């Protein structure tokens, strides 16, 4: 998918720009919230380069070593990416707590506002673009990337708001609270964003463990398959499904009744074709396997 690769390249370039911007403004402001933002972007740059490689890998056909293809690399990488983000959050939160206990940090709020404005516009613009690409391509890699940019953009919004507060209270009776703005801001950012990487990790691990998809998806696909089988007078069936990365697997085990008069391969192939037609528009990357048997113990 050329559009997927273009989106991931844009993300990597944007992450490098954001990282350099954050590091530069850290030296101007002494703000660890900005440093956290920059460090988050730097990790995003490194992950972006790996993501491009993974995107190419999962599109390769199966081979002798990976006989079911490379789809599992996608949730594996997303889970690792989520864990890295969680690690950064934990480090930042502990550092902020230490700063509060030590009396806070002095920052230059004016430069902080300038940084936050630039970062907010850039991050939210890339997040919106990545989200559109994810919808049109069905790429879980781009979807996770869009969520990362959205988190980064929201972080920048909070940074801007906090620096405005720090600038507004400077020279007032509330100025003693100024040094606490930056570390408290870091803690707020971590609390706001921690849910996103947790969900990314849970989804990636769930796909690797072959957890069934959402109940709504299961109900829709099961109803379509059962309608075909009811019409074909095949009452005993087991329907299973799982999503792994950008691939969706549907496995149907069907017991052929012993009293069925016409049951040659051509008849069974017609039922297979009818099932495939019934579910073809339900999921991107859909693979359907339908197995018929006359032995009850094999339909479990």
N, C-alpha and C positions, 0 to 999 in steps of 0.2 A: 504494500500500500504506500504509494508515493506521498499521499497527503499525511498519512500517519508519521512517516519518517521526517517529513518537512516540519510537522508540528513538534516532534521530539527534538529536532535540531534547533528550532526556534527557542524551545524551552531551555536547552543547554546554554545557548548564547545569552539568553535573558538572565539565567541564574548566575553566569559569570559576571555580567554587568552589575547585577544586584549585589553580588559578593564584594566586588571591588568598590562599589559605591558605599556599602556599609562600612568596610574597613577604613576608607578614606574619611568618612564622616565621624567614625569613632575617634580618630585622632583630633578632630576639630571640636568634638563635644564631650569626650571622656564618658560617653554613655554606654554602659554594658548592654542596655536594651538594643541599641543600634548594632553593637558588636554581635549580639545573639542573632539579630536579623540577618546580618552579613554572613555569619557562620552557617546559619540555616541555608542561605542561598548558595554558599560554597559547597555544602554537602549536596544540594540540589544539582549543582553543576557536575560533580563527580558521578552522582546517580544518573544524571541525564545521559552522560556518555555511555554508561553501562546499559541504560534503557534502550538506546538506539541499537546496540548489539543484540539485546534480548528480542527486540521487535523483529529483527532480521531472522533470528534463530527460530522463533516460533512459527514462522512461515515456511520453514524448510519441510520437505516431505519426510515421512518416516524412513528409517534405514535399519541396517542389521543390529545396530546398538540400541537405538530408541525405536522399537517396532510399533509403538503407538504414538509416535511423533513427539514434538517438543513443547506441546501446549502447557505442560506442568511448570515449565520454567517461568511462565508469566506470573502465576500466583506466588511462586517461590520468591521471585525477585521483589514483588510488591510487599510480601510479608517482611523480607529483610529491610526494605526501604522504610516500612513503618517502624520497625524495631530501632533503626538508626535515629529516626526522628524522635522517638520516645527517649532514647539515650541522651540526645541533645537537650530535650526538655528537662530531664531529671538533673543534668549537670547545671543548667541555667537556674533552675529553681533553688537548688542547694546553694549556689553562689549568691543569689539574691537574698536568701534568708541570712547568710553570713554578713552581707552588706548592711542589712537592716540592724542586725545586732551590733555592728561596729559603728553605727551612727549615720549610715547612708552614704551617698556619693554626690559630689558637686558636679553639675553638668552645665553646658552652654545651651540653653533652651532655644535660642534663635536659630542656630545651625540645625538643631534637632527638628524643628518645624519644617525647615527647608528639605531636609532629608526625607522626612515622613511623607511630605507631599509628592516628591518625585517617585518614591518607592510605591506609594499607594496606587498612583495612576498606572505605573508600569505593571505591577503585579496583577491588578484587577483586569487590565486589558488582556494580558496573556492568559489569565484564568478563563475569561469569557471565550477567547478564541479556542483554547484547548477543549473547553466543554462542547463547543459546536463540532469540533473535529471528532471528539469521542462519540457523539451522537450519530454522526454520519458513517463512521468507520466501525463502530462497535468495539474499539480497542480499549481493553481494561488498563493498559499501560498509560494511554493518554488520559483516561478517566481519572486514574489516581494522580497523574501529574497535574490535572486541572484542579483537583482538590488541594494539592500541595500549594499551588499558586494562590488559591483562594485563602488558605490559611495564612500565607505570607502577606497577602494584601490586607486581611483583617488585622494582622499584627501591626502593620504600618499605620492603619487607621487609629488603633489604640495608642500607638506611639505618638502620633500627631496630637491626639486629644490630651495626653498626659503632658506633653511639652508645652502645649498652650496653657494648661493649668499652671505649670511651673513658671512660665513667663508671666502669667497674670498675677501670681502671688508674690513675685519678686519685689522686695522693697515694702511689702505690707506687713501687717502684724502676723500673717501666716507664713512669712518667709522661712521660719525655722523648719517648716515641713518640706521645703524645697529639696534637700538632700535625699529625702526618702522617696521622691517621685520615681526615680529611675529603678531602684530595686523592687519597689512595690509594683511598678509597671511590668517588670519581667515576670513576677509571680502571676499577675493577672493574665498576661499573654499565655503563659504555660497552661493555666487553668482553662482558658478559652479554647486553646488549640489541641489539648491532649486527646480529646475524644476522636478527632479525625485519624491520627495514626493508630489508635486502638482499634477503630473499625477496619482500617486497612489491614492490620495484622490478623484480626479475627476472620475477615473474608478470605485472605490469602491462605491461612492455615486451614480454614474450613474447606476450601476447594482442594487443597492437597490431601485432606483426610476424606475427600469425597462425600461431604455433607450434602444432603439433598437440597435442591433449590427452594425458593420461597413457595409457601403453600398455594398461593394464587397461581403461580406458574404451573405447579403440579396439577392442580385441579383442572386448569384449562386443557393441558395436553392429555391428561388421563381421560377426560370427557370425550375428546375428539377420537382417541384411539378406541375407547369402549364403544362409541357409536358405530364405528366400522366393524368391530368384532361382533357386536350384537346383530348387525345386519347379516353378517356371515355365519351366524349361529355357532359362535365359538365362545361358550359361556365361561370357561375356565381360563384365566390369564393372570400373569403377574407383570406389572409395568414398573420399571425403574428408570430413574433419570439422574444425571449429575452434570454440573458445569465445572469445567477445568479451563481456566483462562478464557480464551475466546472460543472454545469449543464446547458444545452441548451434546451430551450423549443420551440417547433414548434406547433402552433395551426392553424388548417385549418377549416374554416366554408364554407360549400359547399351547394349550392342550387341545389336540384334535379329537373330537368325540369319536368313540369307536363305531357308532352307528351312522357316521356320515357317509353317504353313498358315493359322492364324487370328491375325491381328495388326491388328485395328482399334483405334480410339481407346478403345472401351469395355473391350477386353481389357487394354490398357496401364493404364487408370485403375484396374482391379481390382488390378493388381500394385502400383501406387502406394499404393492404400489398404491393401493387405496389409503393405507395408513400413512405412507410418506406424503401423499397429496394432502391429506387432512391436516398434517402438522407442519407442512413445509414453511408456512409464513409465521410460525410462532417464535422461533429463536434464530439469531445469526449463528453461523458455524454449526448447524444442526447435523448430527450423524445418527441415523436410525438403523438399528439391528433388530430384526424380527426372527425369532426361532420357533419352529413348530415341532411338536413331539406328541407321541401317542402314549407316553409313560407319565403317569401322574406324579411320581416322585421327582421328576425333573422340573416340574412347574412349582417352584417354592420361592 
